[in-house]
Structures are given as structure tokens and as C-alpha cells.
Amino acid sequence: MLIQFTFNNFKCFRGETTLSMVAADLKHPAGTLMHYPAYDVLKTAVVFGANASGKTKLFQAFKFMSDMVFELANDNKYNWKKDYAPFSLAEDMEEKSSSFEVVFIIDGIQYRYGFELDGERVLAEWLYRKKNEERCVLYRDEAELTYHATYIRSSIADNLINAKMVRDDTLFLATLAVWNDSFSRRIVGWFEGCNVLSASTNHFAGFSLEKLNTPMKNQILTFMQTADFNIEDMFVRETDAELLPDEIKARIKNVRGQIPGMVDGVSVIHKTFDHNGLSHGKAAFMLEREESYGTYRMFALSAPIIDTLQNGKVLFVDEIDNGLHSDLLSAIVALFSSRSTNKYGAQLIINTHNRDLINSNLSNFLPDQIWITEKDRFGEATLKSVLDFKTDSRRSLDELFREGRFGGVPYLNHFMENVLEEKGGKV
């Protein structure tokens, strides 16, 4: 379970930025929090902001850290440098380092892991474990590399250190995991359970397609029927690879050694009706071409959401309102807020432009679950909790947000006049 994510000097975020999932002392509905001795943890959070205010870049910062840990643990030659992007609108920042730190819980134990780097190497790395008191599990900087033998196998760690196998452009934690240190693999496994879905469905629709051929299909179908009750069935559509041009078949053989069945997309089965309105038969439609974008978006989200809930993972969804009705968004948030559907402490963190989600009548989010991104005239983004703003508790959050009391809204004064005005004068 994610407790806190902190980073600095990444993309449009220059200074230290923190997203916290620790609940404030508010009256949250029963079942919507995970309880620990030191604090209560939120299951859901939402980030609001105008276009280009930093919402997506915030999620990309977490993805950069998560990918770096997980990918290096699976391939020690993973090139993280291609995705590293320090703040570039101030000439002094590109030469400065960036840091990333996450606090999380595994089986009731708190861990704090982080690293500092520049565009070429890892400058520092640390991991702390806290049950009653915090203990250092590993620490590394340019002068030393130490570890706690209670948790990390010395036979693995000493061999790596003595053989100088911990390169300056990789993570010690990931290197330990590559060599199957069980404790390190467990920490890496937490990062593996954190997924960031971009605004483009193309990046994650394949996961839902893959799960259509597993027992999860029935859950995906139920999920889809909440959006379109006329959906009867869904299945993976295949095409005959033998019908492909010879040059394409030759390339496939070179890669796989044989001609496989080729996935051609997803077919959606709908009921058909006679002139009396009675069910008459069934018709198949191509999800990608003949269904609405909203239906396709729901399908793309289905398996990641189900998988997250079933396994107690963390899911970030960028621009979740893209193509979805506000009632569907509320229903998705409710899946994570409910004790009956979220039994394993899964978390959903979203960004959106949809103010219906914070309408007081919907009760999706309380102030400690709402974050605002803003960007100043120098291009620097900031992240603030709604709790940082002084508000009148008698007025709805939606009303205050529309008035610009929290910021995070586009400046639209004289919008039409500016759009229609040419540089040399009005049209």
C-alpha cells in the first residue's frame, strides 16, 4: 500500500513535491480507509488541474521510479536514461540531481526506499524498514555501500560488492534482486504491483484483451455490462495468418518458427430484436471500429481495475474521464472505496478535469483526497492538497473549485477575442 511519494527536479516539477495517501482527521465513511497503528491510509485520491498544469507529469514521475526499479531488477542493462528528464526551464537545474522516494507498506511493515541520480549515474540509494523503529536496510552513496545482513543475504551482497558488480548507473536493490536475494525481490515485487495507465488506451488495452482468454473474462463481461447492458459476450477475434502476404508470413516464421493464429481484435456480441421487441438473435461488432470510444475505453480499463482490486495493487489512471460518463467514473471510484469490493487494500489514484467527482452530493472524495496542480509563468508546476487552502466548510468543493478558489483552472478571460485576433490586429 502506498503511503507517500516524494520527488524533485523531474519534468515540469522543479522543487520537492509530495503526494500523500495518509488520511487527515476527517469523517470518512466506514470501510474507505486502511487502518494502521500510526495512521489511516486512503484508498482513493484525485488530482485536478488545468491542461498542461502537471497532472500527467506527476504520474510520469512515479512511473519513472517504478519502472527503474522493476525493469533494472529484470534486466540489469535497462536504459533508464532515455526517460530521465530534469526540469529544463531554468538553466541551473539540468546540471542538478533528481531524487525519488516512496513510503509503502507490505504485510503491515513500513518501508522507505529512494534514490538520487543525475543523467549518468546513481548518486545515492537508501532503504529503511520500520516496524517499531526505523532501521536502515541498505545505504549507498559515492563513498560507501552498506547493508543489513538480517534482511539481505550476505553471500549475495558481499560477492556483488567484492566483484564490483554494482555499476554506478544501476540500483543496488535491483542488482540484489537480479541475483535472487529474496528480501530484495519482495521489495521489487511491490513496485511491480504499481501500474500507471496513460491517457492513451493503446498502452493497456492489450492487458484486457489477454485476460479475455482467462477466468477473468466473466468479471470483464460484468464490468462492461454496467456500461452497456446489451452486451451479451466478448471474445478475442483471430484472423487466418495463412491469408497474409508471403513476405509477411516469412517474417513471422523467422521470428516464431511457425505461422501462429493472428489476433485481430475483440468482437462484442449484442442481442438483436424482432419487430415486437423480443430477443431474436445475436450480432457481432468489432470493438475497435464499430463500438463507441467510451465502450473501448471501459474495456481497456476493465482488466487493470479488476486485477488491482483482486491483488491489492496500486493503480494510477491518467485522464480517467477521457470518454467516460461521470456516473461511470463514480461507480469505478466506489469499487475502490467499498469494503466489500476492495478487500485487499487496493488503491486508485486518478487525475481528471471532471468536477462532478468532487460534487458534495456524490461524496466521492473528501478534502484530504483531493490534490491540485498548477503551473506558474516560469513553467514550474506545484502540487497542493485542498487542505492547504482555507475554505468555507458550508459550501461545496465543486462550487469553490468553479470559482477558482483552489486554482487549477484555465484562465479564459477574453478567450474568444484572443483566439480570433491575429498578431497584427483583429480579423
N, C-alpha and C positions, 0 to 999 in steps of 0.2 A: 504494500500500500504506500502510495506517495504521500509524504508529509510536506516537503518543501523542495523547490527547485530555485537555485540562485546562479546567476551568471553575469558576466560583464564583457564589454567590448566584442560584441558579435552583431554583424549586420547593422541595423539602424539603432541598436541599443548600445550606448556608449558607457554609461555608468552601471553600477551594481543594480541588478534587477531581481526581485524575488516574487515568486508565485507560491503562496502558502495555502495548504489544504487544512490547516488547523482551524477548527470551529471557534468562533467567538462565543461570548456568553449570551446567546440568543435562544429563543424558544423554538428550537427545531422540532418538527413533528416526530413522533416516535418512529424509530426504525430508519431514520435518514442519516444517522451518524454511526461511525465505528468508535467504540469506547476503549480507551487505553488508560493506564494509571495516570500518566502525566497530562493527557489532553484527549479531546474528542476530534475525530477526523471526518471531514466532509466526503461524501460520495460523489458529489457533482459540483462543478464550478463553470462559470461562463465568463467569457471575455468579450466586451463590447468596444467598439471604436469606429471611427470614420474610415473610409477607404484610405489605404496607404498610411495607417497610423501605427502599424507594428504588430497587429494581431497574428498574422501568418508568420512573421519573423520570430515571434515569441515561441511558437510551436516548432519552428525550424531549429531554434537553439536547443530545445530539448531533444529533438530528433538527432541533431549533430552529436550530442553527448551520448545518447543511447546507441546510435549506430557505431560510433567509435569504439565503445566498449564491446558490444556484441560482435561486430564484424572482425575486429582485431583478435578476439578470442576464437574465432572460427578460421581466420586466415591472417596470420601474423604479418602478411605483406599488404594488407588492406591500405589503400591510399586515401587517408582522411584529409590530406592537404588540399585535394580538389574541392572539398566542401567548406574548408575553413575560410571565413570571411570576416575580418575585423571591421570595426566602424571606419568608414573611408572618407567621411566628410570633414574630418579635422586632420590636418597634416601630421600632427604628433601621435595619432592613435594607431596608425598602421604599423608603427615600429614597436608598439607596446604589446604586452602579452594579454591573453584572454584566460578567464577561469570559468569552470563549470563545477557545480557541486549539487548533489541531490541527497536528501534525507528520506529514508524509506524504512518500512517495517517488513520483516519476514518472520512469520510464526511468533509474533509478539516481541521480537528483538529489534531494536532500532539500530540502523546503520547510517553512517555519513561518509559518502565517497565523493571524491572530487579530484580534479587535476588542473594544472596551469600549463599553457603552451603558447608558442608563437607559431609562425607559419612553417617552421622547420623541425622543431623538436618539442618533447615534453619536458617542461622545466621543473615541475613538481607533481607529486601524486600522493594521496592520502586516503586511508580507510580506517574508520573508527566504529567500534561496536559498543552498544550501550544496553545493559540490562538493568543493573542498579547504578553503576557508574560507567562513564565512558572510558574505553580502553583503545589504545592505538593498535591496530592490526597490521598495518603497513604504512611506511612513510618513505618518501623518496624525494630528493632534490638533487641539484647538481653536485653536491658534496658527499651525500650518503644515501644508502639504501638499506632500510631495516625492516624487520618483520617480527611478528609474534608467533613463536613456534607452537603455542597452544592451539592455534587455528590453522596455520599454514604449514604444510609438511616440509620439514627442514631438508629432507633428502632431495626434494624437487627444487626448493628455493636456493639452497646452497650450490647445487650443481649449476643452476642458471646464472647465479651471481659469479661464481668462480670461473665459469667458462665465458663470462662477459657476453651472455646471450640476451641480455635485456638492452635492446637498442635504445638510443636516445629519441627515436621517433615512434616508439611504441609504448604501451602501458604495461607496467609490471603485473597488474591484476590480470590482464588479458594473456600475457605470456604464461603465467602460472596456470591459467585455465587451458591454454593450448596443451600443456603438459599434464593435464588431468588432475590438477590439485582440486580435490572435492569441494573444499570451502570456497575457493575462487570461482569454480563452476556454478556454485549456488548463487553467488552474488551476480555473476554474469546472467544467470537464468532470470533474475528479477528484471534486468534490462530487456531481455528477450520478450518478457511479458508486457512491455510497454510499446504501444503502437501509435504512430502518428499518421492519420489519413489526410492527405492533401485535398484541396478543393476539387481536383480532377478525379472523377470516378475511375478513370483508366488505370490508376495506380493500385486500386484494391478490389475492383470488380472480379478479378481473376480468382481471388480467395473464395468468394461466394460461389463462383462457377465450380471451382474444385470441390466444394463441400456439397454440391448437389448430388454427387455420387457417393455420399456417406450417409449414415443415420441422421445427420443434422438436417437433411432435406426436409423432413416433416416440420421442423421448427422454422426453417426458412419459409416454407409454404404458409404456415400460420402467420408469420411476420408479414408476409406480402399480402395476405388476405385482409389485414387490418386497413390496408391502403386501397385495395380493390377487391371487394367481396366476390366478384365474378370470376376470379382466378380459380381454376379447378386443379391445375397441375403445372409443373415446370420440369423440364428435363434438358440435359446437355444435347445440343444438336451437333451431329457429326456429318462430315461430307466424305465421299469416296475419294481417297487420295490417288487412286488409280486414274481418275479423270483429270488429274493435274497435268500440265505440260511436261514433256520428258525431261527438260533441263531442271525443272523444279524437283521432280522425283529423284533425279540423280543427286542433287544436293542433299535431299533428305536421307538418301541411302548412305551418303558419305558420312553424315553425322550420326545416324542411328543404326545403320547396317540393315535396315529393313524399311518397308513402307508402312507407317502406322496409320491408324484412323486419325483424321484431322478434325479437331474441334472447330466448329463453325459458329458457335454462339449458344444462345439459350432460346428455347421455344416455350412460350406461355400458352397454356390451354384455357380457353374460355368456354362457357356454356353458350349454346345457341338456342333460340326460342322460336316457336311457331306463331301463327297469327293470333292464337288465343293466349299468348304469353306463357305457354307451358314449355318446359325444358324439352328441347328437340334433339340435341346432339352436341357436338363439340367442334371447336375450330382452333387451329394453331396459329399463333402470331410470333414474329421474330421480335424478341425483346429489344434488340439494339436498333431496329429500324421502324417497327410498327407500334410499339408502345410509347407512352409519354416519357419525357425525360425524368419526371418525378418517379414513375414506376421503376425506371432503370436505376435511379439514384437509391431508391429504397432497397432494391435487390443488392446493389453494391455495398450498402451499409449492413445488410442483414447478417451475414456470417461473422463479420468482425464484432458486431454488437453481441450476438449470441455467444461467440467464443469468449469474449471478455467477461460476460456475466457468469458463464459456466466455470471459468478458471480463475476468477478473482484478479484479473489483469487491470491495466490502466490503459484507457483509450482516449487519445486526443483526436478531435474531428475539426478540421479547418472548414469554416463556412458551412456549417451543418444545415443552415437554412436554404442552401442552394437547391432549388427545385422541390422543396417540401412544404406542405401546408403547415401553418403554425400549430394546428391541433395534433398533427403527427409528431412534430417536434416535442410538444408537451408529453405525448404518450411515450416517446423514447426516453425523455428525462425521467419520467415516472418509473420506468423499468429499473433504473439505477437507484432511485430514491426509495423504492419499496423493499421492505424486509423479505417479502415472500418471493420476489423475483431476483433480488440481489442478495444471495445468501453467503457469498464468499468475499465480500468487501471489494467488489469491482468498483472502479472509478471512471467517470466520464467527465472530460474537460473539453469544452467546446468554445468556438468563437462564432459570432453571429452579428447580423445587423437587425435581427427581428426583435423589436421591443415588446412584442406580445409575451415573450418568455419572462419578462420581469413585471408584467402587469400584476398588480396585487391580487386581482381576482383569481389568477391562475395558480398563485403560490408555488411556482416552480423553484424560485431562488430567493433566499434571504440576503440581506446586505453583505454578509461575510462570504457569500458565494459569488459575488459579482465584482469583476475587475474591469478597469477602463484603461485603454491605451490611447495615448495622444502623442503627437509629434510637433516639435516646435519649429520655428522658422529656420533653424540651423540643421534640420533633418534628424534631430535626435529624438528617439521615442522613449517614453516613460510608461510604466505600469503602476497603477494605483488601485487600491481597494476602495469600494464605495464607502467603507467605514472611515476612510481618511477625509471624507467631505462632511461638513456639518449640514444636516438635513432636518427638515420638519417631519417627524415620525407620523404626523397625521395625514400627510399627503403621500400618494402612491409613488413608488420608484419610477414607474413609467412616465408619470406627469413631470416629475423633476428632471428626468432624463431628456424629455422632449423640450424642456425649457433651456437645456444646455447647462444645468446646474452641476453636472458631473463632467462636462467636457465630452470628448469622444464623439462629437457630431461635426459634420462638414459645415463649412462657412458658406452659406448660399445667398447672402445679400447681393442683390443686383445680378443674380446668376444669368438670367436670360439676356439682359443687356450686355453682359460681358461676353457671352457666347456669340452673340450676333454682331459684336463690334470688331471691325478689322483693326490692325495695328495703326494704320494711317487715318482712321476715322470710322464713323458708323457706315454700315452698308446702305 
